[in-house]
Structure formats: structure tokens, C-alpha cells
Amino acid sequence: MFPKKHRFIKSINKIIKEKLKNLNLKPLKNLSDFIKKNKRFYSTPCFLEGKKFFFKILITNEIGPAEAIRREIEILKFLSVQKIKFNIHQLVKYDKKKFPYWYLVRYYEGKLLGHFYDLYFKNKKYITLLVNALFSLQNISQKNLMKILKKKEFFLWQRDFNAYFKMVKDYLQNIEKDISNKINSQKIYNFLNEKKEIFSKSPLVLTHGDFTLANFVLNKEKLIVTDWEQSHLDNFVYDLSHLWIQLWRYPQWQKKLVLEFMSRLPKNKIEEFKDLFRIVIISEALGELRWSIYLCRQKYKKGTINAALKTINNALLSFEDLINL
């Protein structure tokens, strides 16, 4: 059930030492800590001529992580020329052609919004910043999106109804039996098939892919969105759902997040949103049961399981039951 042990690049310690030396960077974190924690990348703040930068490099010899960092570089390049209402790390140098791939960006001082079910800043004013970021990302024109879709040197996947159905099926087949016995799988499949047509009505938008508390840095009144390696094309409720499911310990935040997002939608999109949200949140809850319960702190495991099961049951009932209106 646990994530597999990564296959690290041979002589990666020597490779990184040489790279840091060539770039004249003084790192603040040790590579050994990332290897011990089974990370796919080595990422650390660094000093260069008295200024602070952020360095990230691939450390595993695997296709997925290699594609992820190349995708992140392309997305950062793409977003840097878009009109967006949030901040991203600005690329300084990078190499997406020679293995192992890496990049260097300007460093933003700030504090994380939270991490794995712990919300560090509870002021609801930050919800507005998050919703601004979501709409800003989704308002990127299809014409501009086509520019990155045409690039052959990196992989930007698209998730449609069939992909969701396949993902849900995989989750249901791999969740622990004592948990899956509490889930009405057939009812989920029936619900997905019943709502299948709703996917065809929603054009795909660019999503962050990992819109989570630990990927938001607060710098005074600015929101910096980091870690774009899971970015892909998806429906317009995906990123919102991904964050919502992690806020199970903060139901008032969950409700305000959804209501503020809905308040910005055109009236003719409200019902579409409600149906899509119910579908996507079921897949997100199943993902919590498949993966997150093994990654979060042990004290949150039971609560995560109960919250995910409750979310699935309520989503199958109605949108109102789901967000407890």
C-alpha cells in the first residue's frame, strides 16, 4: 500500500556537488535528507552572491519524475507571460534537455499556508486569494493553451470522463478491504455513468494538479503558488476539489471556499458545477483512502478515513448534503 522506494540516480551526490559548484550556489539543505525521505527531487534554498534562490533537481532515475520536472519548467515559462492574479517562481536558469534535469528560480520569503490537514493561517481572507488564483488560471484562453499542447518536449496529460472512471475503479480495487467494505462501489459506478454527459459540457482548463496547503506560500498579502509538476488539463472543479478534501478538519473553510467559488460563476454554470463537484470529490475522497492515509501523520489517519467515507456518502446523496447547506 505504501509508495514504492525510488530508484536514485547513480552518483547523484557527486553530480549535484558539481552542479552547485558550477552555478556558484551555497545550499541550505542536505541531499541526504531528501534521499532518507524517499523524495523524487532535491530542492533547497541557496545563496548566490548574497541573494537567495531556489534550486530543484531530479534525483531519481524514473520516467515519471523526469517528465514532471520538465513539465514544471515549461509551465513556469508559460505562466510567466500570462496575465495571472497570483505569483509564481521566476525562472533564472534551467536545463530540461540534459539528464538529470534542474532549474533555478528566484526565492520568495514567506510562510506556508499549511501542510497535510494542518491549516497554519485560519483567516478566511486567504480563501479569496485562492479563489482568485483558480479563476485566473482557468481564464487562460484556449488559444494560449494550444501553444503548450503543441510542444512535444514535455507531456501534459488530459483527464476526461474515461480517465476519471478508470481512476475511481483503480482506487476501489486497491483500498484496504476493511475500508472498501464500507463503500457502495456499485452506487458510485452508477452515479458516474448517470452524470457522464456533464463532462462533455465542460471544456478542459489548465490545472495546477496539486492544489494543496503546502504548495501555497504567503508573503504579506501575496499568494505564491509553487510545485507545478502535476499540472495538466482537467475540468474547472478539479483544483478546488483537491484542496477542499484536505480541509476536512476545517468545515467552515470548506464551505466558504465552495460558496465563494460559486459566487463567481455565471448562473448557467452553477448546476454544472454542482454535478461535477460531486463526481470529482468522490474520486478525491477515494484517493485519500488509497494514498493519503499512509502519508499523513498517524494521528490523522482515523479522521481522514472517517471524513473520506462521509464525503463519499454525502456526495452520492446531493450537493447540499455534501457541503452541509
C-alpha positions, 0 to 999 in steps of 0.5 A, a space after each residue: 500500500 505504501 509508495 514504492 522506494 525510488 530508484 536514485 540516480 547513480 552518483 547523484 551526490 557527486 553530480 549535484 556537488 558539481 552542479 552547485 559548484 558550477 552555478 556558484 550556489 551555497 545550499 541550505 539543505 542536505 541531499 541526504 535528507 531528501 534521499 532518507 525521505 524517499 523524495 523524487 527531487 532535491 530542492 533547497 534554498 541557496 545563496 548566490 552572491 548574497 541573494 537567495 534562490 531556489 534550486 530543484 533537481 531530479 534525483 531519481 532515475 524514473 520516467 515519471 519524475 523526469 517528465 514532471 520536472 520538465 513539465 514544471 519548467 515549461 509551465 513556469 515559462 508559460 505562466 510567466 507571460 500570462 496575465 495571472 492574479 497570483 505569483 509564481 517562481 521566476 525562472 533564472 536558469 534551467 536545463 530540461 534537455 540534459 539528464 538529470 534535469 534542474 532549474 533555478 528560480 528566484 526565492 520568495 520569503 514567506 510562510 506556508 499556508 499549511 501542510 497535510 490537514 494542518 491549516 497554519 493561517 485560519 483567516 478566511 481572507 486567504 480563501 479569496 486569494 485562492 479563489 482568485 488564483 483558480 479563476 485566473 488560471 482557468 481564464 487562460 484562453 484556449 488559444 494560449 493553451 494550444 501553444 503548450 499542447 503543441 510542444 512535444 518536449 514535455 507531456 501534459 496529460 488530459 483527464 476526461 470522463 474515461 480517465 476519471 472512471 478508470 481512476 475511481 475503479 483503480 482506487 476501489 480495487 486497491 483500498 484496504 478491504 476493511 475500508 472498501 467494505 464500507 463503500 457502495 462501489 456499485 452506487 458510485 459506478 452508477 452515479 458516474 455513468 448517470 452524470 457522464 454527459 456533464 463532462 462533455 459540457 465542460 471544456 478542459 482548463 489548465 490545472 495546477 494538479 496539486 492544489 494543496 496547503 503546502 504548495 501555497 506560500 504567503 508573503 504579506 498579502 501575496 499568494 505564491 503558488 509553487 510545485 507545478 509538476 502535476 499540472 495538466 488539463 482537467 475540468 474547472 472543479 478539479 483544483 478546488 476539489 483537491 484542496 477542499 478534501 484536505 480541509 476536512 478538519 476545517 468545515 467552515 473553510 470548506 464551505 466558504 471556499 465552495 460558496 465563494 467559488 460559486 459566487 463567481 460563476 455565471 448562473 448557467 454554470 452553477 448546476 454544472 458545477 454542482 454535478 461535477 463537484 460531486 463526481 470529482 470529490 468522490 474520486 478525491 475522497 477515494 484517493 485519500 483512502 488509497 494514498 493519503 492515509 499512509 502519508 499523513 501523520 498517524 494521528 490523522 489517519 482515523 479522521 481522514 478515513 472517517 471524513 473520506 467515507 462521509 464525503 463519499 456518502 454525502 456526495 452520492 446523496 446531493 450537493 447540499 448534503 455534501 457541503 452541509 447547506 
